Amino acid sequence: MQACGSPQADASGSAAVDMSQLISAENCFDLLTKAKREGAEAQQRRLYRFMSDHYLQVLRSPAVYGRLSAGERELILAQRMEGRKVLTVAETCEVYDSRPQSPQLPAPEDPGPRRVFFLQPHAQRWEELTRLPEQVPARGSGMCTMYNYLFVAGGMSAHADGRSKASDRVFCYNPRTGLWTQIRPLTQPRCQLRLVSMDGFLYAIGGECLFTVERYDPRADRWTQVAPLPKGSFAVAHEATACGGELFVSGGSLFYRLLRYDSRRDEWEECPFNESRRRSTDMVAHRSLVYRFDVDRERAGVSVYRYNTVVKVWLGGASFALENPLPFRCAVLEDRIYCVNRSHVRQFEVREEREGFLPEVLPSPAEARGSLVPFVLTLTRD
C-alpha cells in the first residue's frame, strides 16, 4: 500500500513528483541552486515563476532575494508583469463629502460582500475577479497597486457596539494566486487616507484630520513615518498621485493648492497655485503631467487641468460638457485615463496629437453597489 503523501507512480512505473507542490518561499533558492547545478532548465523556469507569483514573500526574504543576481531580480519582476493589463474596479461605500465623519456616528448598514470586477478588453464585459475580505472596512479605505498586487489600507470599520472606528489594517491581493493576505498594519489608524505607490514603496497620506504620512517598505515589511503634510493643508478630501518620483497632493478644502513631496530630502514644498476654486474629483499622472479633474455639476461639465512637473507650471485648463457629471475616480491605462462611476465609464485620451473625452461611453458593472474605485492589474487569463 502506498504511503500517504508519497509520490504517485506514472504509467511507466517511475515516480512523478509535482514539484510545484514542494516549492516554498523557504526552499526555492536552494532548489534553484540545485537545478542550476544539474542543468535542469525546466525546473529553473518553474522556480523563477514561483518567485514571480510570490514576489512579496521573496522580496522580504534576504535569504532568497538577497542572493539572487541583478538579472534574476529583473527577470522575476518582468515575469510578474507579463499578461494583459485590464481596468479593474472595487466596490466601496464612499460618500463624496469633504466633511469629517465622526467616529461616534452609527456605522453604515452592512452592504454585504464587496466585489472586484475587471473589464474584458475585447468583449467589453465586466467579470468578477475577487471579493474584498470581510475585515476590510466598508468605507474610507485607501487603495492602490504595486508590483501587480492590490493593496487596501485603513478605513472606518464597524464594531460590535454599533460605533465606527478608524482602522490600521492593511490587506494585499495577489492576482497570480487569487489569495488575500494581511501585511504589517499602519503605524496609526487612518480613514479617508490616500494610498499611493512610488519607487517600490507605499505611501499612506493623511486622512480625516490627519496630516501625518507614512511609508511602507515591502522588503522590510515595515511602515515608517516621513515628513507630514504642512499644517492647515488638507485635513480631509485630498487627492494624491505620484509622478516622476515625486508625490503630489491637492484638493481638500483648499482647492487651489498643490504640494510636492521630495523623498530624497523628505520635504514637502508648495507648487504654483491652480486657478480652479472647485473641488477636484480625482487627480492622476501620465508621463510628466499631473491631470486634475474638477466636476462642475451646475454647468454639467468637467474641467481638466494639467500640471507639468518638469517645468513646474500649470497648463491651460479645458472644460468638457458631460451629461450627468457625477463625481468619479480615475485610473490610467496606456494613453487613456478612465473616469469611472456607477453610471458609466468615460475615456479621456491623452496622446500628443489629441486630448479629450472620447465619444464612446463604456458601461460600468451593471450589478455594482456603492461607489467604484478603479485601478489597473495585469492578469494572465484571457
C-alpha positions as a Python dict, from the first residue, in 0.01 Angstrom:
ca = {
    (1, 'M'): (0, 0, 0),
    (2, 'Q'): (129, 343, -96),
    (3, 'A'): (208, 566, 199),
    (4, 'C'): (10, 888, 236),
    (5, 'G'): (199, 1180, 82),
    (6, 'S'): (440, 967, -123),
    (7, 'P'): (482, 1047, -496),
    (8, 'Q'): (234, 889, -734),
    (9, 'A'): (369, 646, -996),
    (10, 'D'): (303, 729, -1361),
    (11, 'A'): (206, 480, -1633),
    (12, 'S'): (569, 378, -1689),
    (13, 'G'): (616, 298, -1322),
    (14, 'S'): (855, 585, -1246),
    (15, 'A'): (782, 831, -966),
    (16, 'A'): (643, 1161, -1099),
    (17, 'V'): (662, 1438, -843),
    (18, 'D'): (462, 1760, -881),
    (19, 'M'): (745, 1994, -787),
    (20, 'S'): (510, 2296, -772),
    (21, 'Q'): (361, 2141, -458),
    (22, 'L'): (703, 2117, -293),
    (23, 'I'): (833, 2467, -366),
    (24, 'S'): (810, 2722, -87),
    (25, 'A'): (950, 3066, -13),
    (26, 'E'): (1189, 2899, 231),
    (27, 'N'): (1339, 2643, -7),
    (28, 'C'): (1303, 2800, -354),
    (29, 'F'): (1657, 2940, -367),
    (30, 'D'): (1814, 2609, -260),
    (31, 'L'): (1605, 2429, -524),
    (32, 'L'): (1713, 2687, -782),
    (33, 'T'): (2079, 2633, -694),
    (34, 'K'): (2033, 2257, -731),
    (35, 'A'): (1852, 2298, -1064),
    (36, 'K'): (2132, 2519, -1198),
    (37, 'R'): (2393, 2266, -1088),
    (38, 'E'): (2208, 1984, -1264),
    (39, 'G'): (2127, 2189, -1574),
    (40, 'A'): (1753, 2136, -1522),
    (41, 'E'): (1624, 2430, -1727),
    (42, 'A'): (1255, 2338, -1698),
    (43, 'Q'): (1284, 2326, -1320),
    (44, 'Q'): (1465, 2661, -1320),
    (45, 'R'): (1177, 2814, -1515),
    (46, 'R'): (926, 2671, -1266),
    (47, 'L'): (1124, 2817, -977),
    (48, 'Y'): (1153, 3159, -1135),
    (49, 'R'): (778, 3150, -1200),
    (50, 'F'): (713, 3060, -837),
    (51, 'M'): (928, 3354, -723),
    (52, 'S'): (739, 3580, -959),
    (53, 'D'): (399, 3457, -843),
    (54, 'H'): (503, 3504, -476),
    (55, 'Y'): (707, 3816, -532),
    (56, 'L'): (638, 3990, -199),
    (57, 'Q'): (737, 3683, 1),
    (58, 'V'): (1060, 3653, -195),
    (59, 'L'): (1127, 4027, -174),
    (60, 'R'): (1117, 4031, 205),
    (61, 'S'): (1337, 3723, 239),
    (62, 'P'): (1710, 3818, 242),
    (63, 'A'): (1800, 3451, 213),
    (64, 'V'): (1629, 3446, -127),
    (65, 'Y'): (1610, 3793, -279),
    (66, 'G'): (1942, 3899, -133),
    (67, 'R'): (2115, 3607, -304),
    (68, 'L'): (1960, 3650, -649),
    (69, 'S'): (2163, 3824, -916),
    (70, 'A'): (2050, 4160, -1055),
    (71, 'G'): (1944, 3987, -1374),
    (72, 'E'): (1736, 3731, -1184),
    (73, 'R'): (1564, 4005, -987),
    (74, 'E'): (1472, 4181, -1310),
    (75, 'L'): (1353, 3853, -1459),
    (76, 'I'): (1108, 3758, -1185),
    (77, 'L'): (963, 4110, -1171),
    (78, 'A'): (927, 4122, -1550),
    (79, 'Q'): (751, 3785, -1545),
    (80, 'R'): (516, 3915, -1277),
    (81, 'M'): (410, 4200, -1505),
    (82, 'E'): (352, 3973, -1807),
    (83, 'G'): (-5, 3937, -1924),
    (84, 'R'): (-292, 4166, -2016),
    (85, 'K'): (-338, 4496, -1837),
    (86, 'V'): (-704, 4544, -1755),
    (87, 'L'): (-919, 4811, -1597),
    (88, 'T'): (-1037, 4689, -1257),
    (89, 'V'): (-1281, 4839, -1006),
    (90, 'A'): (-1359, 4768, -640),
    (91, 'E'): (-1688, 4836, -466),
    (92, 'T'): (-1683, 5072, -169),
    (93, 'C'): (-1937, 5264, 37),
    (94, 'E'): (-1768, 5601, -19),
    (95, 'V'): (-1965, 5922, 5),
    (96, 'Y'): (-1822, 6218, -185),
    (97, 'D'): (-1827, 6459, 106),
    (98, 'S'): (-1545, 6671, 245),
    (99, 'R'): (-1681, 6689, 598),
    (100, 'P'): (-1512, 6475, 862),
    (101, 'Q'): (-1701, 6161, 961),
    (102, 'S'): (-1723, 6143, 1338),
    (103, 'P'): (-1630, 5801, 1483),
    (104, 'Q'): (-1927, 5848, 1715),
    (105, 'L'): (-2171, 5821, 1425),
    (106, 'P'): (-2354, 5491, 1386),
    (107, 'A'): (-2185, 5250, 1150),
    (108, 'P'): (-2336, 5235, 800),
    (109, 'E'): (-2556, 4944, 706),
    (110, 'D'): (-2354, 4641, 603),
    (111, 'P'): (-2361, 4627, 220),
    (112, 'G'): (-2261, 4261, 214),
    (113, 'P'): (-1957, 4118, 32),
    (114, 'R'): (-1788, 4382, -182),
    (115, 'R'): (-1656, 4267, -513),
    (116, 'V'): (-1372, 4350, -750),
    (117, 'F'): (-1454, 4342, -1122),
    (118, 'F'): (-1232, 4359, -1428),
    (119, 'L'): (-1325, 4466, -1780),
    (120, 'Q'): (-1271, 4212, -2058),
    (121, 'P'): (-1097, 4430, -2319),
    (122, 'H'): (-1246, 4278, -2633),
    (123, 'A'): (-1589, 4173, -2511),
    (124, 'Q'): (-1632, 4498, -2311),
    (125, 'R'): (-1788, 4284, -2038),
    (126, 'W'): (-1724, 4308, -1665),
    (127, 'E'): (-1640, 3992, -1473),
    (128, 'E'): (-1588, 3933, -1103),
    (129, 'L'): (-1222, 3887, -1012),
    (130, 'T'): (-1232, 3853, -635),
    (131, 'R'): (-1411, 3978, -323),
    (132, 'L'): (-1270, 4205, -59),
    (133, 'P'): (-1210, 4030, 274),
    (134, 'E'): (-1488, 4086, 527),
    (135, 'Q'): (-1235, 4256, 758),
    (136, 'V'): (-1179, 4539, 507),
    (137, 'P'): (-1380, 4842, 627),
    (138, 'A'): (-1679, 4934, 412),
    (139, 'R'): (-1572, 5297, 370),
    (140, 'G'): (-1272, 5523, 391),
    (141, 'S'): (-1004, 5275, 281),
    (142, 'G'): (-715, 5372, 56),
    (143, 'M'): (-640, 5152, -246),
    (144, 'C'): (-355, 5129, -496),
    (145, 'T'): (-148, 4875, -686),
    (146, 'M'): (225, 4799, -671),
    (147, 'Y'): (421, 4511, -826),
    (148, 'N'): (88, 4388, -965),
    (149, 'Y'): (-63, 4349, -618),
    (150, 'L'): (-370, 4534, -493),
    (151, 'F'): (-326, 4697, -151),
    (152, 'V'): (-614, 4816, 68),
    (153, 'A'): (-532, 5015, 383),
    (154, 'G'): (-721, 5179, 669),
    (155, 'G'): (-1085, 5283, 660),
    (156, 'M'): (-1370, 5322, 904),
    (157, 'S'): (-1469, 4985, 1049),
    (158, 'A'): (-1781, 4893, 1240),
    (159, 'H'): (-1764, 4747, 1591),
    (160, 'A'): (-1999, 4535, 1797),
    (161, 'D'): (-2135, 4836, 1987),
    (162, 'G'): (-2260, 4989, 1664),
    (163, 'R'): (-1995, 5261, 1652),
    (164, 'S'): (-1727, 5316, 1390),
    (165, 'K'): (-1354, 5336, 1442),
    (166, 'A'): (-1063, 5409, 1212),
    (167, 'S'): (-862, 5100, 1113),
    (168, 'D'): (-487, 5044, 1084),
    (169, 'R'): (-508, 4713, 897),
    (170, 'V'): (-360, 4660, 551),
    (171, 'F'): (-462, 4385, 310),
    (172, 'C'): (-298, 4266, -9),
    (173, 'Y'): (-444, 4075, -307),
    (174, 'N'): (-225, 3869, -537),
    (175, 'P'): (-390, 3815, -878),
    (176, 'R'): (-132, 3547, -961),
    (177, 'T'): (-254, 3322, -682),
    (178, 'G'): (-601, 3467, -620),
    (179, 'L'): (-522, 3498, -248),
    (180, 'W'): (-563, 3781, 4),
    (181, 'T'): (-314, 3827, 286),
    (182, 'Q'): (-274, 4077, 568),
    (183, 'I'): (54, 4267, 592),
    (184, 'R'): (207, 4492, 857),
    (185, 'P'): (-54, 4740, 992),
    (186, 'L'): (-17, 5116, 964),
    (187, 'T'): (159, 5297, 1246),
    (188, 'Q'): (-172, 5473, 1322),
    (189, 'P'): (-536, 5418, 1222),
    (190, 'R'): (-649, 5621, 920),
    (191, 'C'): (-979, 5687, 744),
    (192, 'Q'): (-1021, 5869, 411),
    (193, 'L'): (-646, 5839, 351),
    (194, 'R'): (-483, 5831, 9),
    (195, 'L'): (-266, 5529, -68),
    (196, 'V'): (-7, 5581, -343),
    (197, 'S'): (277, 5362, -473),
    (198, 'M'): (605, 5517, -580),
    (199, 'D'): (952, 5374, -646),
    (200, 'G'): (875, 5042, -477),
    (201, 'F'): (717, 5195, -163),
    (202, 'L'): (361, 5257, -48),
    (203, 'Y'): (268, 5595, 96),
    (204, 'A'): (-31, 5638, 328),
    (205, 'I'): (-111, 6009, 308),
    (206, 'G'): (-321, 6195, 561),
    (207, 'G'): (-678, 6101, 634),
    (208, 'E'): (-957, 6265, 828),
    (209, 'C'): (-798, 6533, 1046),
    (210, 'L'): (-452, 6375, 999),
    (211, 'F'): (-151, 6546, 847),
    (212, 'T'): (90, 6258, 905),
    (213, 'V'): (236, 6049, 622),
    (214, 'E'): (394, 5705, 645),
    (215, 'R'): (583, 5484, 401),
    (216, 'Y'): (580, 5104, 365),
    (217, 'D'): (897, 4922, 267),
    (218, 'P'): (797, 4577, 132),
    (219, 'R'): (1148, 4436, 176),
    (220, 'A'): (1144, 4513, 549),
    (221, 'D'): (764, 4472, 586),
    (222, 'R'): (764, 4793, 787),
    (223, 'W'): (582, 5128, 795),
    (224, 'T'): (780, 5437, 900),
    (225, 'Q'): (674, 5798, 942),
    (226, 'V'): (803, 6052, 689),
    (227, 'A'): (758, 6430, 673),
    (228, 'P'): (396, 6526, 750),
    (229, 'L'): (179, 6745, 531),
    (230, 'P'): (215, 7114, 616),
    (231, 'K'): (-27, 7223, 886),
    (232, 'G'): (-352, 7364, 754),
    (233, 'S'): (-322, 7194, 416),
    (234, 'F'): (-558, 6902, 359),
    (235, 'A'): (-735, 6768, 664),
    (236, 'V'): (-998, 6592, 454),
    (237, 'A'): (-1095, 6510, 96),
    (238, 'H'): (-749, 6542, -56),
    (239, 'E'): (-626, 6373, -373),
    (240, 'A'): (-278, 6231, -434),
    (241, 'T'): (-72, 6082, -714),
    (242, 'A'): (289, 6000, -799),
    (243, 'C'): (472, 6148, -1099),
    (244, 'G'): (841, 6139, -1186),
    (245, 'G'): (947, 6000, -849),
    (246, 'E'): (758, 6266, -653),
    (247, 'L'): (425, 6273, -469),
    (248, 'F'): (165, 6540, -542),
    (249, 'V'): (-130, 6623, -317),
    (250, 'S'): (-418, 6860, -393),
    (251, 'G'): (-787, 6908, -328),
    (252, 'G'): (-940, 6921, 17),
    (253, 'S'): (-1088, 7244, 144),
    (254, 'L'): (-804, 7445, -15),
    (255, 'F'): (-889, 7360, -374),
    (256, 'Y'): (-616, 7555, -547),
    (257, 'R'): (-315, 7426, -351),
    (258, 'L'): (-74, 7165, -482),
    (259, 'L'): (201, 7018, -266),
    (260, 'R'): (503, 6821, -384),
    (261, 'Y'): (697, 6567, -176),
    (262, 'D'): (1064, 6503, -248),
    (263, 'S'): (1152, 6162, -99),
    (264, 'R'): (1527, 6224, -122),
    (265, 'R'): (1507, 6529, 104),
    (266, 'D'): (1197, 6412, 292),
    (267, 'E'): (1036, 6753, 239),
    (268, 'W'): (708, 6897, 118),
    (269, 'E'): (702, 7219, -81),
    (270, 'E'): (433, 7440, -229),
    (271, 'C'): (380, 7428, -606),
    (272, 'P'): (224, 7711, -809),
    (273, 'F'): (-143, 7762, -728),
    (274, 'N'): (-409, 7621, -955),
    (275, 'E'): (-667, 7867, -1084),
    (276, 'S'): (-961, 7641, -1010),
    (277, 'R'): (-1169, 7702, -699),
    (278, 'R'): (-1379, 7392, -746),
    (279, 'R'): (-1337, 7064, -569),
    (280, 'S'): (-1143, 6802, -762),
    (281, 'T'): (-1298, 6461, -807),
    (282, 'D'): (-961, 6294, -870),
    (283, 'M'): (-602, 6353, -975),
    (284, 'V'): (-377, 6115, -1172),
    (285, 'A'): (-43, 6125, -1352),
    (286, 'H'): (53, 6037, -1708),
    (287, 'R'): (417, 6070, -1810),
    (288, 'S'): (536, 6411, -1682),
    (289, 'L'): (188, 6562, -1641),
    (290, 'V'): (-47, 6559, -1344),
    (291, 'Y'): (-412, 6567, -1452),
    (292, 'R'): (-668, 6714, -1217),
    (293, 'F'): (-1042, 6665, -1285),
    (294, 'D'): (-1291, 6913, -1135),
    (295, 'V'): (-1663, 6842, -1163),
    (296, 'D'): (-1900, 7133, -1223),
    (297, 'R'): (-2243, 6986, -1162),
    (298, 'E'): (-2420, 7321, -1203),
    (299, 'R'): (-2292, 7360, -1558),
    (300, 'A'): (-2298, 6987, -1636),
    (301, 'G'): (-1932, 6969, -1718),
    (302, 'V'): (-1581, 6870, -1618),
    (303, 'S'): (-1273, 7094, -1613),
    (304, 'V'): (-937, 6927, -1670),
    (305, 'Y'): (-617, 7098, -1552),
    (306, 'R'): (-263, 6980, -1626),
    (307, 'Y'): (47, 7045, -1419),
    (308, 'N'): (382, 6997, -1594),
    (309, 'T'): (612, 6851, -1329),
    (310, 'V'): (926, 6925, -1534),
    (311, 'V'): (884, 7299, -1595),
    (312, 'K'): (661, 7333, -1287),
    (313, 'V'): (374, 7528, -1440),
    (314, 'W'): (2, 7474, -1482),
    (315, 'L'): (-106, 7440, -1843),
    (316, 'G'): (-429, 7587, -1974),
    (317, 'G'): (-734, 7410, -1844),
    (318, 'A'): (-1003, 7269, -2073),
    (319, 'S'): (-1374, 7223, -1999),
    (320, 'F'): (-1593, 6950, -2142),
    (321, 'A'): (-1968, 6917, -2131),
    (322, 'L'): (-2086, 6590, -1981),
    (323, 'E'): (-2437, 6472, -1921),
    (324, 'N'): (-2498, 6389, -1557),
    (325, 'P'): (-2142, 6480, -1439),
    (326, 'L'): (-2141, 6285, -1114),
    (327, 'P'): (-1813, 6252, -920),
    (328, 'F'): (-1584, 5981, -1049),
    (329, 'R'): (-1249, 5820, -977),
    (330, 'C'): (-970, 5776, -1232),
    (331, 'A'): (-716, 5516, -1344),
    (332, 'V'): (-452, 5538, -1617),
    (333, 'L'): (-415, 5260, -1872),
    (334, 'E'): (-173, 5324, -2160),
    (335, 'D'): (-273, 5657, -2322),
    (336, 'R'): (-615, 5683, -2166),
    (337, 'I'): (-749, 5797, -1832),
    (338, 'Y'): (-1060, 5603, -1738),
    (339, 'C'): (-1312, 5808, -1538),
    (340, 'V'): (-1535, 5564, -1353),
    (341, 'N'): (-1856, 5584, -1153),
    (342, 'R'): (-2158, 5357, -1120),
    (343, 'S'): (-2342, 5508, -1416),
    (344, 'H'): (-2070, 5487, -1682),
    (345, 'V'): (-1701, 5478, -1772),
    (346, 'R'): (-1565, 5770, -1975),
    (347, 'Q'): (-1232, 5758, -2159),
    (348, 'F'): (-1007, 6064, -2163),
    (349, 'E'): (-740, 6030, -2434),
    (350, 'V'): (-404, 6194, -2361),
    (351, 'R'): (-199, 6138, -2675),
    (352, 'E'): (3, 6432, -2803),
    (353, 'E'): (-199, 6469, -3123),
    (354, 'R'): (-530, 6482, -2941),
    (355, 'E'): (-665, 6519, -2593),
    (356, 'G'): (-1015, 6497, -2457),
    (357, 'F'): (-1306, 6268, -2381),
    (358, 'L'): (-1382, 6008, -2645),
    (359, 'P'): (-1741, 5982, -2767),
    (360, 'E'): (-1766, 5614, -2674),
    (361, 'V'): (-1905, 5558, -2324),
    (362, 'L'): (-1831, 5222, -2168),
    (363, 'P'): (-2072, 5050, -1930),
    (364, 'S'): (-1995, 5016, -1562),
    (365, 'P'): (-2064, 4684, -1387),
    (366, 'A'): (-2442, 4652, -1403),
    (367, 'E'): (-2472, 4487, -1062),
    (368, 'A'): (-2217, 4707, -883),
    (369, 'R'): (-2313, 4859, -548),
    (370, 'G'): (-2188, 5173, -377),
    (371, 'S'): (-1902, 5371, -529),
    (372, 'L'): (-1628, 5232, -751),
    (373, 'V'): (-1251, 5271, -710),
    (374, 'P'): (-1063, 5196, -1035),
    (375, 'F'): (-709, 5070, -1079),
    (376, 'V'): (-510, 4857, -1324),
    (377, 'L'): (-393, 4498, -1277),
    (378, 'T'): (-217, 4256, -1510),
    (379, 'L'): (-396, 3924, -1547),
    (380, 'T'): (-268, 3608, -1708),
    (381, 'R'): (-604, 3476, -1816),
    (382, 'D'): (-793, 3593, -2124),
}
